[in-house]
Amino acid sequence: MSDILEMAKLAKKASVVLATLPTPIKNAALQKGAEALLTGMDKILQANKQDVENAKKAGVRSAFIDRLTLTEERILSMAEGLRQVASFDDPVGEVTFMKTLDNGLMIGQKRVPMGVIGIIFEARPNVTADAFGLCLKAGSAVILRGGKEAIGSNKAIVELFQEAVQKEGLPKECVQIVQDTSRETASEMMRLNGYLDLLIPRGGAGLIKNVVENSTVAVIQTGIGNCHVYVDESADLKKAAAIVINAKTQRPGVCNACESLLVHKNIAEEFMPEIGKALQQRKVEIRGDEKTLQLVEGAVAATEQDWATEYEDYIISAKVVETFDEAIEHIRKYTTGHSEAIVTENYTNAQRFLNEIDAAAVYVNASTRFTDGGQFGFGAEIGISTQKLHARGPMGLKELTTTKYIIYGNGQIRQ
């Protein structure tokens, strides 16, 4: 029997315990998990330091290193995230509606746990804490399979969580980490029908594409973010500059960072040199169309590939568009359905953008960096769903549950 299959069987048993667990016990386990992050901080930081050193030796790019790196502040934030999840209403057991039919049957719908959730992700150790907290509160066991770059950090965090849940009398298999980070283990997770109820990939386009195309387990697609900011001809240029800089440079390695800038021709001569210089001062490489090359010194020519690329790095594609409609068509062609923004003072254009752009989050006069469960006031999230079935946008507690119908009768039989 493979290690993955054995883990799945243990997770299935743990999920039975979690499914009917009273909310106070789940909350106590989450609080213990938060405490474990703080008391075990030195252990986590030591493991993470080794992960980061190994990644740098392997030539991993700087934006990727940023996602991998844990600091005392980030661990404190992870702990606070668990406390927030503990404070939220428990979705499990919620009856979303109840009605009585003419035949006397009372039919309702009740929110219930998924069961066992698998998460395949790359080098973001904070995902381990978010996944543990959300899955436990939503009544599901979780099997985590992170990337090789973060294996030391992930193991340290999961060991602390397992110790924490056991203190509350729960099976440690509520949360497990796959220690073999080879492709074979990811492939095996994709075929765990009957054990995994849901598989969630978090990472780059290659990882997500592989899981979506090859998994026989139900998948929620998350995270690919070729996000655009369109600066309309009526935009407040000071506001636009702040939004573009924040969306691109605040954390360039995350899925809600801006990857492509569109600027209306009527303001391009004033705005493009200014924003080009500001981005370049922050070490951003600009890959532009012909007009952008004329207006931004040091920009390089964009290729067709650039318009479709999620860089996750200090690179941005830039284009001057003739009309609002051209901006809409460009975004429609290249969007991954994550987050799209317009900067405009024109109410009609703002409303058209909201109505005509098809994405999980559509912004008017704000940075795309806000597409995040915590920023939306939902607390921790497991990822940003870019598909349309079951869940879309930040996936919090409710999105990690499913429903079943409950029917009360009094001897009714069908004629």
N, C-alpha and C positions, 0 to 999 in steps of 0.2 A: 504494500500500500504506500502511495507517495505521501510525502510530508504535507503537501497542499490538501490532498483529500482528507487526511487525518485532521488537519486544522479545520476543514469545512465541517466535518462530522461533529467536532467539539463545539464549533460555533453554532451549529444547529441545536445542540442540546442547551447551550447557553441562551439561545434566542427564546426557547420555551419558558425559561425562568424570567427573562426580561419582559416578555409579552404581557404578563399580568402583574408586573411589579408595581406596588403603590408609588405614587409620585414622591412622597417624602423620602422613601429609600433611594430612589433615583437621584433626587436632589442632594441627599447626604453623600452619595458616592461621587457626584460631581464636585462637591465642596472638598472632599478628600483628594480628588484628583488635582484640584487647584493647589491645595496645600503641598501635595507631592511635588509639583513643579517647582515650588519655592524652596522646599527643603532639599530637593535634589538638584538645585540649580548648578552647583559646581560640577556634578556628574554630567549634566547635559552639556554645559559649556566646554568641558574637557573633550567630550566625544565630538562635539561640533567643531572645535578647533582642529582636530585631526582630520575631520571630513573636509574642511576648508583647505587645509594644507595639501591634502591629496588632490583636491580638485584643481588647485593652482598649479601643482606640478604637472597635472594632465593637460594644462593649457586651456582650461575652461574660461570662457569670456567673462568680463567683469559684471555684466547684468545678471548672469547666472549665479555668480558668486554672491551677489547681494541677496538673491532669493534663498540661497543656501545658508547664509550666515545668521546665527542666533546671537543676540546680545542680552544682557540682563533686562533691558527695557522690553525687548520682544518677548522674553519669557514671562515677564510680569503681565504683558498684554495677553498672552495665551492663558494665563491663570485667571485674569479678569474675564476673559471670554467664557471660560467654564462657569464662573460665578453668574454671569449674565444668563447663560442657558439654564442654570438652576433656578433663576428667578422668573423665567418665562412660564406662561400657562402650558400645561401638558396637553398636547393635542390628542394623545391616545385616550380612547373612550368617549371622545366628544360625539354626540349624536347631532348630525348636521341637519336632519329634518325627521319628522314623524307625521304620518297622516293615517286616517282611518278610511278604508274602502267601503263601498256599499255593502259588501258581504261581511263586514265586521272585522276583517283582517287589519291589524295595525302594522304598517310597513314603515321602516325607518332606515337611515343610513348612518353608520358608525365608523369613526376613524380608528384604524388599527395599525400595528407595526408592519413593516415590510417583512421582517424575519431576519435574514442574513444579508448584509450589504458588503460588497467587495469594492475597494477603491484602489485603482492603479494610478500612481502619481509620480512626479519627478522630484526635483531637489527643493522642496519647501517643507521643512520639518514642522512648521506651524500647522500644516494640514493634518498632521497626526493628532494634535490636540483638538482641533475643530471637529474632526471625524469622530473621535472618541466621545466628545461631549454631545454632539448632535444625535449620533446614533443611539447612545445610551438613553438620552431623554426621550427619543422617539421609539424606544422599546426594541431596538434591533441590535444584534451582535454585528461586529465589523471585522473584516480581514483586510489589512493594509499591505499593499505591496509598493514600496517606494523605490526610487532610483538608487543605483549603487553609490552615487555621490553623497547621499545623506544617510546611509545605512547605520552608521555609528550613532548619529543623533536620534534616529527613529527608534532604534533598539533601546537606547537609554530612556527615552520618553515612555515607550510602551511598558517597559519593566516597572517604571514608577506607577503607571496607571493600573497595572495588574495587581501590584501590591495594595494600591488604594482601594480597589473594588473588593478585594478579598477581606479587607478590614470591615466592610459593610455586609459580609456574608454572601457576596456574589461570586459566581465562577470567574476565574481570571480570563477565561476564553471569551468574555464579553468583548475584549479587544485583543487582536493578535497581529503580529508583524511577520511577514514572509522574509526570512533572512537570506534566501537565495534570490539574488536580483537578476538572474539570467533571463533571457527572453522566454525560455521554456516555461518558467513559472508563471509569467504573464499569460502565455498561451493556455496553460492548464487552468488558470482561473476563468478564462473565457469559456471553458467547456464544463463548468461545474453545475450543469443543470440538475435540479433536484436538491441542491445544497445552497447555492447562491440565488437569492431572489432578485437581486439588482446589482449591476456593475456600473461604476462611475469612473471614467478616466479623467484625470486632471493633469494637463501638461501641454506640450507643444502639438502642432498640427499632425506630426507623424504618429505620435502615440495615440491620439484620439482617432485618427483615420484607421489605424490598425485595429483598435478595439471595436469600433463601429462596424467595420467590414468583416471581422472574423469571429466575433463573439456569438455564441449560441445562447448566452444568458441575456436577459433584457438589459439594455444600456440606456443611460441618460447621457447625452452628449453635452460636454461642457467646454467652455473656456477659450476656443480659438478666437482671437480678437484682432482682426484687421479693422481698427476703429478710425473713423474720420472726424476731423473738425472742419466744417465749412464756414468761412468768414464771408458773410453776405455783403452786398454793396452798402447797406445801411448800417453796418456794424459800428459800434463804438470801438475804435481801434485800440485804445488803452485796455479796455475790457478784453478784447480779442487776444491781444498779446499775452496778457496774464493767463488766460484760459489755455492757449496753445502751449505756452512754456510749462505750465503745471501738468497738462495732459501728457506731454511728451517726456518731461525730465524728472518729475517728482519721484517716480519709480518706473523706469523704462522697461524693466523686465517682466512686468505683470500684464495680464490679459486685457485690462481696461485702459492701458496706455494708448495714446494717439500714435498711429503709425502713418497716417496720411493727412496732409493739409491741402485743402482746396480754397482758393481765394478768387473772388469775383474780379473781373478785369478792371472795373471802374475804380477800384481802390488798390489795385495791385502795385502800381508805381510808388504809392506812398507806403503801403504796408509791407510788401515783400522784402525790400532792403532792410527795414527795421527788424522784422521778425527773423530774417535770415541771420543778421548779425547777432541777435540775442540768443538764438539757438546755437550758433557756432561758438559763442563765448562759453556755452555750457557743453562743448565738445560733441555737438550733434552734427553728423554728416547729413547734408541735404542732397537728395537725388531728385532733380526736377525736370519738368518739360522745358521746351525751348524758351518760352517766355520767362520762366523762373531763372534759367541760366543767364538771361540778359539782365535780370534785376538783382540777382544775388551772387555777389562775387564769391568764388570758391565752391559754388554748387557744382555737382557732377550730373551728367545726363542720366535720367531714369530710363529703365527698360520696361517692357510690358510686365515682366516678372515683379518689378518693384511695386506696381499698383496693387498686386495681390498678396504681398508679403507681410506677415506678422514678424517684425524684426526682433522684438524683445531686446532691443539694444539702442544705443545712441545713434540711431539712423531714422530719418523721416523722408517719405516721398512727398513731393509738393507739385501742385499744378494750378495754373491760372485758368479759370473757366470763363466762357463768354457770357453765360446766363445762369440763372437759378436752376432752370430745367436741366442744363448740362451737369450741374453739380449733383442733382438728384439721380440722373441716369448713371453717372460715374459711380456713385455710392451703391446704387442697386446692382451694378455689375460686379463690384469687387467686395462688397460687405460680407462678413461672416456672420452677420446677424447678432453681434454682441452689443456694442454701444456706439451711437452716432450722435454728433452734436452740430448745432448751427449757432453762430453768433450773429444776431440781427436785432435791429430796433424796429423792424417791419412786422406788424402783427400778422398780416396775411401770410407772409413767407414763413413765419414761425409756425403757424397753424398748418400750413401745407406740409412743412417738413415733418411735423409730428404725425400727420395723417398718411403721408406717402412713403415714409421710410419704414421698412419692415425690420425691426431689430428688437432684442430683448429690452433695451433701454434707449430711449431717444430723448436728447437734451436740447433745451433752448437756453443759451447764455450761461452754460456751466461746463465744467471740466468732466470728461468721461471717466476720470479717476474715482468718481463717486459710486460707480456700479459695484457695490459691495454690500453684503448683508449687514455688516456693522454700520456702515454709513447710511444705509436706508432705515436704520432703527430696528432691524430684525435680529441683531446679535450675530454670532458666528454663522457662517454658511459653508456648505460643503463644496460650493462651486457656483458658477454662473451657467445656467442651462441656456443653450442657444437653439434648442429644438422647440417644438410647439406642443408635443403631446405630454400630458401629465404635469410638467413643470416648465416654466420659462422665467429666466432672470435668476436672481439670487435664490439658492435653494436652502431654506431653513428647515425648521422642525416639521411644519405641516407638509412640506414637499417630500419629506422622508417617510411619510406614512402613506397608506392606501386606505381604501374603505371596503366595508362589506355591508350587505343588507341584513337587517334584523327584522323578523316577522313574528308578531304575536297573534296567535289564533285561539279559538275556543271550540275546536272540533270541526272546523270547516274542511270540506272535501270538494275537489273540483268535479263539476258535472260534465 
